[in-house]
Amino acid sequence: MIIIAQNSFYCFAVDVEKNRIYMKIRGVWNTQSEVPLYMTHLHQALGLVKPGFTILCDIREKELYSMEVQEMQIQAQELTVEAGVSQVAEVHELNQPGSEQAIALAQISKIPLNIFDSLEDAEAWLAETH
């Protein structure tokens, strides 16, 4: 496992053997300046995987994004789609505003989103399908 970034807002790690990016998103993101290296870290992670890669993302501690950050997230997701993501398994705290927002953003970016309520279920599903 290669750790790309770990801070109070997010973590990025890559398992090259599994061709998978692991992400954890937490807290409130009000401005892009709070996460100035987010896109750089995403580019680094995408550079370590091959087309057909998968993502396991834990957003259970994510709160609402501001409009500015939502635009950045859509760009990040579109970049991820262009890089060749095959599936995203995202772990949600269901029926929370942050979860609803994540679903709405995924619909805009057309990223292949699959929602789970536990990391174990998400990892097992990715292992079965990829």
N, C-alpha and C positions, 0 to 999 in steps of 0.2 A: 504494500500500500504506500503510495506516494502522497504526502500531505502537501498541498499547494498553499493553503491559507487557513488560518484559524484565528478568528477575532470575536468580538462580542456580538457581531451581526450575522456572521456566516462562517461555515467551514467548507472547504473544497478538498477532496481527496480522490485519487484515481487508483483503481486496481487494474493494471495493464493486462494481466492475465485474463481477467473476466471481461475486459473491454467495457469497464463500467466507471462512471463518475458518481461519487457519493457527495451529497450536499446536505447541509443542515442550515436552515434559515431561522433566525430568531429576532424577536423584538420589533420595535416600531422603526421604520425607515422614513424619515421626514424629507430628507434631501439627498441628492446624489453625492453631495460633498461629504456626507457621513460615511459613505462607502466608496471612496475615490478609486480604489483598486479593484472593485468588483468585476468590471469588464475585463481588466487585465488578467485577473485570476481565472476567469472563465476561459479566456483565450488559451491560457497555459494548460488548463485541464483538457480542453478540446484538442490541443496539440499532442496529447498523450494517448488518445484513443483513435480507433479506426472507424470509418463509416459502418453503421450497424450497431454502434455502441448503445448502451442503456444507461439510465440514470436512476439512482435511488435517492430521493430527496425527502428529508424530514422537515415538515413545516409546522409541527405541533406547537412550537413556541413563537411562531410568526404572528404579528399583529398586522393591522392595516398599513398599507403603503400610501404615501401621498400620491397625488396625480403625477408629479414629476418622476417619482420612483416607479410608478406603474408603467410609464412610457419607457423607462430604461429596461424594466423587466420584459416588456414585449419585445424590445430590440434583442435582448439576451436570448429569449426563447426562439425568435426568428433565426438568429445566428446559429443556435443549437440545431434547429431543424435543417438549416442549410449544410451543417457539418455532418449530417447523416444519422441523427438519433433514431433508433428504431422504436424504443418504448421508454416511457417515464413512469416509474412507480413512485407515487407521492403519498407520504403518510400524513394524514390530516387529523386534527381534533374536529370531528364532524360538527356541522351546524354552527360554526363560529364565523364571525365576519371575515377573518383572515383566510379561512378555507373557501368561503364563497367568492372572495376576491380572486384567489388563486385559480379557481375554476373559470371565472369570467376571463381572466387574462389568457389562460390556455386556449379558450375558444377563439380569441382574437388572433393569437399567434399560430394556431393550428398545430401546436405541439401535441404528440400522442400521449395524453394524460390518463393514467389509471390510478384510482384513489383507494387507499387502504387505511385501516385504523391501527395497524401495528407494523413495526419494522420487520418482524419475523415473517408475516404474511407477504409483505412486499418483496422481501428477499427471496422467499420460496417461489413466488409467482415468476420473478425474473429468472430464477434458476431453471424452472420448468419450461419457460417460453424461449429462453436464449441459452 
